[in-house]
Amino acid sequence: MIRSELLRNLTISLATREEVPVRDCLMREYHYLGLSRLPGESLRYIARSGSEVLALIAWSSAALKCAVRDAYIGWDSKKKLKRLIYVTNNVRLLIFPSSVRNLASRILSLNLQRLSKDYEAIYGHPVFLAETFVDFSRYRGTCYRAANFIFIGKTKGYSKNGRHYYENGNPKGVFVYPLSKNARTLLTADFLPAGGVPVSEKSRCALATLPVEALKEKIGELIDPRKRRGIRYPLASILSLAMAAVISGARSYIAIAEWASCLSKESLLRFGLTRKAPSSCSRQSMSRLSIAPSAPGS
């Protein structure tokens, strides 16, 4: 197949459930790192031209510790734990032999165009930054540079085994690709709904005019279907807080939890809460109640 025809027919698609075992088998056989499992939220892609498989790509949750990446983003450890889900790691890229120049960078570019939307469709949130680690003893990261990844430095040369880190003597090159023009702003914002647009202080101040007490009183008329054992927060408090978060722009359980964590003690008292915001508890409670965030007016 000539170069122009191959590139014209090039497609990137998510691996189907039936394709995953075959794809993982090929990755284990032909990639020098093999493949055990993909940690956290992962996506598998197949690059094809017509019926010919040209490459296999795997993404998973970002590395917990990477000093040069953290310095590039500019977040502290507390913010990182909240925002790390918005970073994804290209853990595997397997290009099958081809005589077509720039094929790898073209495949990466097409994959990056759809990556965030696929995360949002499957996991309920976008991703704002892609990262990858290149072993400079084997490769130079040429295809990543050609796909406009940014080289930001090297790791300290540690590997992870279970919960423990050990020195491997082989620092990797760290490359990142912003999937949004304001990726670093989004990753360091005080409040970030899952839709990817920071809610301004002005929007949060609108809470002052929201009739929280009346809303909480009305919701209090509902029958709580939960078992009494293990209840930590009143149903009316959780639901009224969730509704206020959605009105302020939150579009997922994670976004509701982050919005609630930004409230002052005075604001929490309006919802009948005398201690910290029910972050993960509210998410679990609403899941059991089959309540999902939606756009105002829907």
N, C-alpha and C positions, 0 to 999 in steps of 0.2 A: 504494500500500500504506500503510495507516495505521500510526502510530508503534508501537503496542503489538504489532501483528502482525509488523512488521519486526524489532523487537528480540527478539521471541520466537523467530523463525526464524534469528537471527544465529548464524553459525558461523565459526570460524577454522580453516583447514587449511593444511598445508604444500603448497606448489606441487609438483605432480608433474613428472616429467621432461618430459612432453609440454607442460605448461603454462608451464614456465620461459621458453622463447623468446618466447611471446606476451606474458607478463607483463613481461619485460624491455623489449620493444618499447613497451608502453604506458607504462612508467616513463620511458623515454628521451623519449617524445613529450610527456607531460603534466607531469612533475615539473620544476621550474625548474632543478634541478641536473643533470638527465639521469641517465644511468647508464652507466658504463664497465664496471667489474668490481667485485665485492665482495671485499675483501682478507681473507685468512685463512679461518677457520671461519665459514661464512655459512649463513643460513637465509632462505628466502623464504616468505611467507605470503599467503594470499588470504582476504579477509573476504567472506562472502556472506550473503544472506538469500534462501533458496530458491535459485533459479538466477541471481539478480541479483548481480553483482560490485559490492561497495561500496567496497573499499579494497585496496591492495597494501602490504605491509609487508616491509622487508628489514632483517636483522641481520647484523653481521659482527664481526670481531675488534676489540677495544677500541683506542682511540688510544694510541700508545706514550707520547706526552708530553701531559700535561694537569695543570698545577700545582695547580689548585683541587681536582681529583678526588683527586690523590695526597695532598694535605693532608687531605682529608675521610676517606680510608681510613686514613692514618697509616702507610703503609709506606715503606721506603727503596728506593733504586734496585735493590738486589740482590734484595730480596723481591718487588718489582714484576715483575721479569723472570720470576720463578718463578710468580707468581700471576696474571699478566695474562690468561691463558687463561680464568680464571673470571669475567671481566668481558666483557660484550657490548655492542655499540654499535648503536643504532637509526639506521642510516645513511639510511634512506628511509621515509617514510610518505606515501602518496598516497591521499587520500580523494576519491572521485568526488562530484560535486555531489549534494546531498541536502537536503531541507527538515527532516529529523529532527534535533532538538536533542540535543546531547551524544552524538552517534553516534561521533565520533572517540575520545572518552575511553572509551566503552563497548568499542569495538574494541580499544583498547590494553589495557584491563583483562583482557579475555578472552585476548588474546595472551600477556600476562605470566603468566597462570595456568599455561600449558603450556610456557613458554619453556625453563625449566631442564631439564625432563624430556625435551624434544626434543633439546637439546644432549647430554644424557647418552645417549640412544638412538642418536644419529647419530655423535657424536664421542667418546663414552666418558667424559665428565665433565660435571658440572653447571655452571651459572653462578650466581653469588651476587649480582651487581650488574649492573643495566642502566644504560647512560648514553646521553645524546643531546645534540646541540648544536643550539641554536636561533638562527637569524639574526634578531636583534631589529630589524633594519632592515625586515624583512618581516612577522614574526610576533611574538606575545607569549608563545608557549608555553602558551596557555590550555588546550589539550586535555591537555597533559602535567601541568599543575597539577591539572586535574580528575581525572586518573588517578592522583593521589597521588605523582607524581614530586616530588623535592625540588630546588629551585633552590639551587645551592651557590656560584655566582659566575660570572665570565666568564673566557674564555681570554685569552691575551696578544695575540691577533690575528695569528697566524701560520698559513700554509698550507704543505703539504708537496708538493714536486715531486721525485719520485724519492727520493733520499736527502737532499735539501737542503730547508731551511726558509726561507721568505721572509715578510716582514711584509706583511699584506694590509690593514691599517688598519681591519679590521672584526671586533672581538672578538665571539665567540659566547657565548650564555648556556649554561651547563652544568647539565643536570638529571640526577639519578640516581634509581634506584628499587631499593631492597634487595629481592632475591628470596628472602632468608632473613632471619629476625629477628636473627641474629647475623652478618650479612654481613661487617662490618668485622673481627670476631674471626676469622672463617674466612680472610679474605684476609691477615691478618697472623700467623696461627698458625705456629709453628716447623715443624710437620709436619702435612700435610693429605692424607689418602687421598682418592681420587677420589669416594668415597661422600659426602664433605662433612662428616664428623664428625672433628674433631681427635683424634688419639690422645694420650692423657695420658702424662706422664712415667712414671707407674707401669707403663703397658702396655709402654713401651719398655724399662723396667728388667727386664721379664720375660725379656729376651734373656739375662740373666746365668744363668738356670737352663735355658736351651735347650741341648740337647746338640749344639752346632754342629759340633764336631770329629768326632763320630761320624756326623752327617748328611753332612758333607763327605766323609768316608772312604767311606761307602756309595755316594754319588753318583759318586765317583771310579772306581767299577767300570764305569760306563757308557762306551760308545765315543763319542768326540767326533766328530760327523759333519761338523764344519767343516773347511775347507781350512786347512792349517797357516799359509799366508801371510796375514799380517794379524791373526793372533790376538794379543790384548793381555792377555786375562784367562783363567785356567783355567776350563774348563766347570764343574768341581765348585764353584769359588768363586762363579760367577755364579748357578748353580741353588740352592745352599744359601742364599745371600744373598736370592734372590728368595722362597724358601719361608719364610724367617724374616720377611720383610717382609709376606707375605700373612697369616701367623699373627698378626702385630701389627696387622693391619687394612687393609693396602694392597689396593686392588682394581683397579689398572691399572698399566701400565708406568710412567706418570708418577709415580704414588704410590710405586711401588717405588724409583724413582730418588731421590725426595725423602726417603724413609725412610733409604736408604743414605747420603745426603749428611749426615744428622744423626749418623751413628755416629762414635765417637771412633777414634783410631788403634789403640788397644788392641782395640776390638771388630772392626775391620777385619782385624787380624792373625789373629783366630780363624777368619776365612773364608779365610785364606791370601793376603790382600791387603796389600801393603807400601806402596802409594801411595794416591791418592785413590779414592773409590768409583767404580765403573764406571757412572756415571749413564746417559748416552745410549748408551754402548757395550753395556751390559747389555740395554737395550731393543731395540737392533738385533739383538743376538745371540739373544735369546729369540724375536724375530719370525721370524728365519731358522729357528729350531728348532721353530716352531709351538707355542710354549709360552705359554699365556695365563693370567693370574691368575684365581683362582676362590676362592670362599668356603671356609674350612676345613671339611673333612669332605665336600666335594662330590666 
